[in-house]
Amino acid sequence: DEGHAQVEIIPQRFEISQESKDNFLSLAQVLINSQSYEPHEIHSTPATGAVVWQYKRREGANPDLPEWLAYETARTDSERQVGFNDLDLFALQSGWASIQVMRNRHLSPDLDVKTTPAFEFTTAPAKFANPLVPLISIPNYTLDGDTPRTVTQWLEPFFNQLLAPLPQVPIQEPLLVRIETTYRYNLVGEQHIPDTVLPLSLLAPTSTEGKTDPSFIATVGDYAQSWFNDTKPLVNASAGFSFDITVFSAASSASLPLLRISNLSLAASLVKPNK
């Protein structure tokens, strides 16, 4: 189309428990020079995952660039990326990428001229030996608000949102959650002086049993709250709880980590003591 770059995602087959289903994922996108161009949908069939993309210059990108990404420019870009928006990591947990080459589909520069099927050739798929399991690593995440609450009242809504499945994905794989709880504070108030760290509890990887509010969240929170009430630790601007959270896949014997939040922090000033 006037020399514009175009990517066609062909119809896919979708199965759940070996039963054929309509596509339940967002449409696959192939990103090319994503800093300057964004995918522009030409037409699609969501039920099969089929879609055709062309690439339009982003707002704010260099105005000297062509409005539409040229085919020759895209063809030589080796940093193309395939992605899905709103992908439910906990539901799907792994991906198995493969590649195959289709030859002789477009022998004429006029796309309306079709190749006779007998002359088309497709190689056998080549793929990795095993599925790939992603790992999202978040160094720090802060529980924040205006009103003090108990530790459990902070943790439960956080995990409800973290574990809630996306509505468009009709499957849910089992998960294991590990939580290490510590209390940190700094007596000196200087950043170059390491915090004092008090270990409080360690929850071994425990199944969520498919729930967004597994009972062990309250167990972890109640224990931290009880320690806070009984010990009455130092409370200053640096003091607070730190939760090291790892979510594992429980769908295989490997139990590979899917998500790591190294420091889910809760300031001591936001913890409401139980009377």
C-alpha positions in Angstrom: 0.0 0.0 0.0 2.0 2.9 -1.4 5.2 1.4 0.1 3.9 1.5 3.7 5.1 -1.1 6.1 2.4 -3.6 6.9 2.2 -6.6 9.3 -0.4 -9.2 9.0 -1.2 -11.5 12.0 -2.8 -14.6 10.5 -5.8 -16.4 12.2 -4.7 -18.4 15.2 -6.1 -21.5 16.9 -7.1 -21.2 20.6 -7.8 -24.1 23.0 -8.7 -24.4 26.7 -8.5 -27.9 28.1 -8.2 -29.2 24.5 -11.5 -27.6 23.5 -11.5 -25.0 20.6 -12.4 -21.5 21.8 -12.5 -18.0 20.3 -9.5 -15.8 20.9 -9.5 -14.5 24.5 -6.3 -12.4 24.2 -5.9 -8.9 23.0 -4.7 -8.6 19.4 -1.0 -9.3 19.0 1.0 -6.2 18.1 4.3 -6.1 16.3 6.2 -2.9 17.4 8.6 -1.4 14.9 10.6 1.8 15.7 8.1 2.3 18.6 9.7 5.5 19.7 8.6 7.2 16.5 5.7 5.0 15.2 2.7 3.3 16.7 0.6 0.4 15.2 -2.5 1.6 13.4 -5.1 -1.1 12.9 -6.3 -1.5 9.3 -8.7 -4.4 9.9 -9.1 -7.3 12.2 -11.1 -10.4 13.2 -10.9 -10.5 17.0 -12.4 -14.0 17.3 -9.5 -15.5 15.4 -6.8 -13.0 16.5 -6.2 -12.0 12.9 -5.2 -8.3 12.4 -3.4 -6.1 9.9 -1.2 -3.2 11.2 0.4 -0.3 9.5 2.6 2.2 11.4 1.7 5.9 11.8 4.1 8.5 13.2 3.4 9.3 16.8 2.3 12.7 18.0 5.4 14.6 19.2 7.7 12.5 17.0 10.1 14.2 14.6 7.9 15.9 12.0 10.5 15.3 9.3 9.8 11.6 9.5 7.2 10.2 7.0 3.7 10.1 8.3 3.6 6.3 7.6 6.6 4.0 8.2 8.0 2.8 4.9 8.3 -0.9 4.1 12.0 -0.7 3.3 12.7 1.1 6.6 10.8 -1.5 8.6 12.3 -4.4 6.8 15.8 -3.5 7.9 14.8 -2.8 11.6 16.1 -5.8 13.6 14.5 -4.6 16.9 10.9 -5.6 16.2 9.0 -6.7 19.2 5.8 -8.8 19.6 3.5 -8.0 22.5 0.0 -8.1 23.9 -1.8 -5.5 25.9 -3.5 -6.5 29.2 -1.9 -9.9 29.3 -2.8 -11.8 32.5 0.5 -13.1 33.7 -0.9 -15.2 36.5 -3.6 -16.9 34.2 -1.2 -17.8 31.3 2.1 -18.0 33.1 4.2 -19.0 30.1 4.6 -18.7 26.4 5.9 -21.0 23.7 7.3 -18.9 20.8 7.8 -20.4 17.3 8.7 -19.1 13.9 8.1 -20.3 10.4 8.8 -18.7 7.0 6.2 -18.3 4.3 7.6 -17.9 0.8 6.2 -16.8 -2.5 3.0 -15.2 -1.0 3.7 -11.8 -2.6 5.7 -12.2 -5.9 4.2 -9.0 -7.3 4.5 -5.5 -5.9 0.8 -5.2 -6.6 -0.8 -6.8 -3.5 -4.0 -7.4 -5.5 -2.1 -9.9 -7.6 -2.3 -13.2 -5.7 0.1 -16.1 -5.9 -1.3 -19.4 -7.0 -1.5 -21.6 -3.8 0.6 -24.3 -5.4 3.6 -22.0 -5.5 3.3 -20.9 -1.9 5.7 -22.7 0.6 5.7 -22.7 4.4 8.6 -24.1 6.5 7.9 -26.3 9.5 7.7 -24.3 12.8 10.9 -23.9 14.8 10.5 -23.3 18.5 12.3 -23.4 21.8 12.6 -26.7 23.6 10.4 -25.5 26.5 7.9 -22.8 27.2 9.4 -19.5 28.4 8.3 -18.2 31.9 8.6 -14.5 32.3 9.6 -12.8 35.6 8.4 -9.3 36.5 10.7 -7.8 39.0 9.6 -4.7 41.0 12.3 -3.4 43.4 10.0 -1.1 45.4 6.2 -0.5 45.8 4.7 1.6 48.6 1.4 1.2 50.3 0.2 4.7 50.8 -2.9 6.5 52.0 -4.1 9.2 54.4 -5.8 7.1 57.1 -3.9 4.7 59.4 -5.2 1.1 59.3 -4.1 -2.3 60.7 -1.4 -4.2 58.7 -4.0 -6.7 57.6 -6.3 -4.0 56.4 -3.4 -2.7 54.2 -2.4 -6.1 52.8 -5.8 -7.6 52.0 -6.9 -5.0 49.4 -3.4 -5.0 47.8 -3.5 -8.8 47.3 -7.2 -8.7 46.1 -6.1 -6.4 43.3 -2.8 -8.3 42.6 -4.5 -11.7 42.3 -7.7 -10.7 40.6 -7.9 -12.3 37.1 -8.7 -10.2 34.0 -12.3 -10.8 33.0 -11.5 -11.6 29.4 -9.3 -14.6 30.3 -11.4 -17.6 31.2 -8.7 -19.6 32.8 -6.8 -19.4 36.1 -3.7 -21.4 36.9 -2.7 -22.2 40.5 -0.2 -19.9 42.2 2.2 -20.1 45.2 3.0 -17.0 47.3 6.0 -16.5 49.5 6.2 -13.5 51.9 9.1 -12.5 54.1 8.2 -9.8 56.7 10.7 -7.4 58.3 10.6 -4.2 60.2 13.1 -1.5 59.3 14.2 1.8 60.9 17.1 4.2 61.0 18.2 5.6 64.3 20.6 8.1 62.8 18.5 9.5 60.0 21.4 9.4 57.5 20.9 7.7 54.2 24.5 6.4 54.1 23.9 4.6 57.3 22.2 1.2 56.7 18.7 0.6 58.2 18.3 -1.7 61.2 16.4 -4.7 59.9 14.4 -6.9 62.3 13.2 -10.2 60.7 9.6 -11.0 61.8 8.2 -13.9 59.8 8.7 -16.1 56.7 5.7 -17.6 54.9 6.9 -20.6 52.7 5.4 -20.8 49.2 1.7 -21.4 49.9 -1.1 -22.0 47.4 -3.7 -19.3 46.8 -6.2 -22.1 45.9 -7.5 -19.9 43.1 -8.7 -17.2 45.6 -8.0 -13.5 45.5 -8.2 -13.4 49.3 -6.3 -16.5 50.6 -6.4 -16.9 54.3 -2.7 -16.7 54.7 -2.7 -13.0 53.9 -4.6 -12.3 57.1 -2.3 -14.6 59.0 0.8 -12.7 57.9 -0.9 -9.3 58.6 -2.2 -10.3 62.0 1.1 -11.6 63.1 2.9 -8.3 62.0 0.2 -6.3 63.8 0.5 -8.3 67.0 4.2 -7.8 67.0 3.7 -4.1 66.5 1.2 -3.8 69.3 3.3 -5.9 71.8 6.8 -4.7 71.0 6.0 -1.0 70.4 9.0 -0.5 68.1 10.6 2.8 67.2 8.3 4.9 65.0 9.9 7.7 63.0 10.0 8.9 59.4 12.2 6.0 58.3 10.4 3.2 60.2 8.0 0.7 58.7 7.3 -2.8 57.5 8.9 -4.3 54.5 7.3 -7.4 52.7 9.4 -9.3 50.2 6.8 -11.0 48.0 7.4 -13.7 45.4 4.6 -15.3 43.3 5.4 -18.7 41.8 3.7 -20.8 39.2 2.2 -23.9 40.7 1.3 -25.4 37.3 4.5 -27.4 37.0 7.0 -29.1 39.2 9.6 -26.3 38.5 7.6 -23.7 40.4 9.3 -20.9 38.6 8.8 -17.3 39.9 6.5 -15.1 37.9 6.6 -11.9 40.0 9.0 -10.5 42.6 8.3 -7.4 44.7 11.5 -7.0 46.7 10.2 -4.3 49.0 6.5 -3.7 49.6 6.8 -1.0 52.1 4.3 0.2 54.7 5.3 3.2 56.9 4.9 2.7 60.6 3.0 6.0 60.8 0.2 4.5 58.7 -0.2 1.4 61.0 -3.1 1.8 63.4 -2.3 0.1 66.8 -5.0 -2.3 68.0 -6.4 -1.4 71.4 
